[in-house]
Amino acid sequence: MNKILQQAWPFVGQYLEKLLVETIAPAIRASNTHLQTLSFTKVNLGEKAMKVVGVKAHTEHDKRQVLLDLYISYAGDVEINVEIKKYFCKAGVKGIQLHGKLRVILEPLIGDVPLVGAITMFFIRRPKLDINWTGLTNMLDIPGLNAMSDTMIMDAIASYLVLPNRLTIPLVADLHVAQLRSPLPRGVVRIHLLEAEELTAKDTVIKGIIDGKSDPYAVLRVGTQTFTSHTVDSNLNPQWREMFEVIVHEVPGQELEVEVFDKDQNQDDFLGRVKMDLDVVHKARVLDEWLKLKDVTSGSIHLRLEWLSLLSSADRLSEVIQRNRNMTCKTGDPPSAAILSVYLDRAQDLPRKKGNKDPSPMVQLSVQDTTKESRICYLTSDPVWEDAFTFYIQDPRKQELDIHVKDDDRALSLGSLTIPLTRLLASPDLSMDQWFQLDISGRIYINAVLRVLYLNEDASLISPVSPHPPSPGAGHGDGGTTSEVAPREVGGAPKPEPTRPQQTTPDSDFASEGVLRIHLVEASNLIAKDNFIGGMVKGKSDPYVKIRVAGVTFRSHTIKENLNPSWNELYEIILTQLPGQEIQFELFDKDLDQDDFLGRFKLNLREIISTQFTDEWYTLNDVKSGRVHLVMEWLPTVSESARLNQILQYQAQQQYQNKAVPSAAVLFVYLERAHGLPLKKNGKEPKVGAEISLRAMSYKTKVCERSTSPRWDEAFHFLVRDPKEELLIVKLSHSWGQAMGTVVLPLREVLSEQGLVLDRWLNLNGALPESQILLRATLKMLNTQLAVCPSGVSSDTTGEGSEERDHVIHRRDTEPNLRHRSPLSQLRRGDDGGEDVRSRVKPIEILPLSTCVSSLRGGQSPGQVKLQIGYSTEENRLFITVLSCRGLPACGSAKDSSDPYVSFILLPDKNRTTKRKTITKKRDLNPEFNERFDFDFTLEECMQRRLDLTVKNNVSFMSRERELIGKLQLDLDQIDLENGDTQWYDLVEETN
């Protein structure tokens, strides 16, 4: 790595020179009238390259990213000269030293080259920075800079490199860089600074002959966040009882540092320090501990640390607020109930200043008494800030976010906006990502996310015994936020032993995966590769298919001598929804030596997830002919066992060539820890690993260091065919050798648990009586829509209804993100969407896939229409493109064709100003229109509209031919308008 850096260093220097001259220098000149003549006269990065002296990879956390810590050392011969001609001032830098730990995050991981979507870099802690200035005193004499010092400049540079500041370099297009540059925090740590004992006496009397006291106070740091307690006068056993809250961006890595000082008139004396990685708090959730002060002869400090998880639902908000009110506070505000994260992106069309001059906009964001400012964008009416801010919120039901856009003098207002936080509480996922209109003119784009701070009271509480009894006379000082959070049995009596948690604490995204089901049906018109007599006589091919998705490869069986093979094979895979994922299909002709290529194609997983079900023919690329028939379904998981019998009956109806049985559920397993394991035969503590298996699938955990109470914190998942019959087996062993105990869990026990979640300690067989493991097993049903079809549909799949399966089934009305109402949905609710008419329909029955497809299509299906619907934020326009129709019924006099056209209107529309129609296509049951219609609406107006579309047969006034072919009603708020949406929609016949 160091050799690569050395070779690339000259090019890094070229980039730095371009950055300083073309970007940074103009920004500095625009920021201060005294610096309008500033220029960089020399930029030379030198020959000494940065060195990496150590690398650590973190693999035990998020599997969707690569996390590296690079320990870097740079002692460079850099030379940069600056000149300000107006003041005849020359200054510069000649040599820089930088030492620290640089975190590098490669995310998101994607299923295509370059495999990584972006690179993010930052220092978790402030690096050691030393700059050799030349002529700095001359520069600091310039008006506007004379209030600064070299120390202030060094602090500003160092802070810019440290969290929450991040440098993000995108590697692929269409990436949400804002989420990488300013991601949501991992959590919030509430720090209770309680007390200290046996501090060193610094205020001595008679030149140290008689020991005195100290006036202690504490300084707490997490990254760039710093807090100072009040001072307790003349006390070596002070009690502070103060509470602080810090935002944690990275675990492991970010540390809490507490330093204790003796307050003096001239220079404060050092009384000791402690450091702790906040990953310890993240794992324990609650930590109540006495910590010995380092770098001094005596002294301990008592801290209670609480990890607050970020909830994306307001269900527990009232509980959190009530709990915070019960925490008595002597001074200051109550603890926070939530945090508000605001990403200030950009603004457009801001008003100009007098004389038609461009403003230099900045933004002030306020919540109650807290105000934060963005950076200034100079001389533009369309500023791009890309700044992130975080606010602590006591009660989002009563607070609001005030936004004021001002000129850089802070006097001229360019527009303002107030967002009550109740709007966020009513929004999905407690977030809003949209344009907002300013009161004067222009608009501003903001991403606001609210997260409720929740303390898991069932978490592990670690509370070691106090090393010292308390001394009498511990006093209180003034200032700071103090809270009555008492330590556990602080006194002469011993504190209780650490208590074991009763439930697991997995990450918030545990059990969030879904299942992709791929039915490889058939192919047609493949190219012939097995030729005879030098190619003069064409033969056949022996085709097979390779399917690659998320690093897993499936391979079909080979069909001998067939250019129109039928496979009828089923594959299933559990997937996490990540941007950029693709499914790759490749066809080959099986040969004795090297297999011949028969074509390929790729599908975007996001599109499959959005439609949930597709039944399509796909054309092969890179070959002259051939296409493949696939039926694919994205199966979301639900915590409901009511449909299990229906799903199992559906399974029994299916038969596949590869003997696959469709899964009924997914089992998610979180193995947290074990307790009371036996010692090895030689008396030593074991190194324990766990093997988790279900049927033929098994996983292994990491092997923990020697302990009879190991902790893994690892999650796994399994496809389950029948939860009533299958068993989960957990085997513990020492380094995969000596057995340490086994747990056998029948999944029917999980079925009987509330919410299908079993979360408790389980006894180990073949171990000590007290040996247990703490495990969570979550069972989620696969919500396939094919398991339910209306009765009365003939199971006879012959005839026209089964000849053409090129059809798309969309979600039912009861599913989120409804695209349109299908005939199936009419069985569930009345025309007004409110009355449940299930009592008036026949009972349901389970039918095979082909019957479900043909029943939804029906013998007299009105066909489908393909639409492209989206919103252009640059043009502030809604666009609807009518692409084509297919499978339309014959309505004309010739009884084998129609003259179709498409007509639609955007409701509500009293004056019918939005009514549009396409041209008429003569005698065509699969017409292509490709006509686009634009509407000048705001995005909020679009969300309130419904598309009312009809496909009609163009008939004369006196004709008796049928005019209406089919209808479609579509609510635009169910579509991702900003990203655009293109898909087929089922037409329905007109109903009463």
Secondary structure by P-SEA (a helix, b strand, c coil): caaaaaaaaaaaaaaaaaaaaccaaaaaaaaccccccccccccccccccccccbbbbbccccccbbbbbbbcccccbbbbbbbbccccccccccbbbbbbbbbbbccccccccccccbbbbbbcccccccccccaaaaaaaccccccccaaaaaaaaaaaacccbbbbbbccccccccccccccccbbbbbbbccccccccccccccccbbbbbbbbbbbbcccbbbbbbbbccccccccbbbbbbbbcccccbbbbbbbbbbcccbbbbcccccccaaaaaaacccbbbbbbcccccbbbbbbbbbbbbbccccaaaaaaaaaaacccccccccccbbbbbbbcccccccccccccccbbbbbbbcccbbbbccccccccccccbbbbbbbbcccccbbbbbbbbcccccccccccccccccccccccccccccccccccbbbbbbbbbbbbbbccccbbbbccccccccccccccccccccccccccccccccccbbbbcccccccccccbbbbbbbbccccccccccccccccbbbbbbbbbbbbcccbbbbbbbbccccccccbbbbbbbbccccbbbbbbbbbbbcccbbbbcccccccaaaaaaaccccbbbbbcccccbbbbbbbbbbbbbccccaaaaaaaaaaacccccbbbbbcbbbbbbbcccccccccccccccbbbbbbbcccccccccccccccccccbbbbbbbbcccccbbbbbbbbcccccccbbbbbccccccccccccccbbbbbccccccbbbbbbbbbbccccccccccccccccccccccccccbbbbbcccccccccccaaaaacccccccccccccccbbbbbcaaaaaaaaacccccbbbbbbbbbcccccbbbbbbccccccccccccccccbbbbbbbcccccccccbbbbbbbccccccccbbbbbbbccaaaaaabbbbbbbbccccccccccccccccccccccccccccccbbbbbbcccc
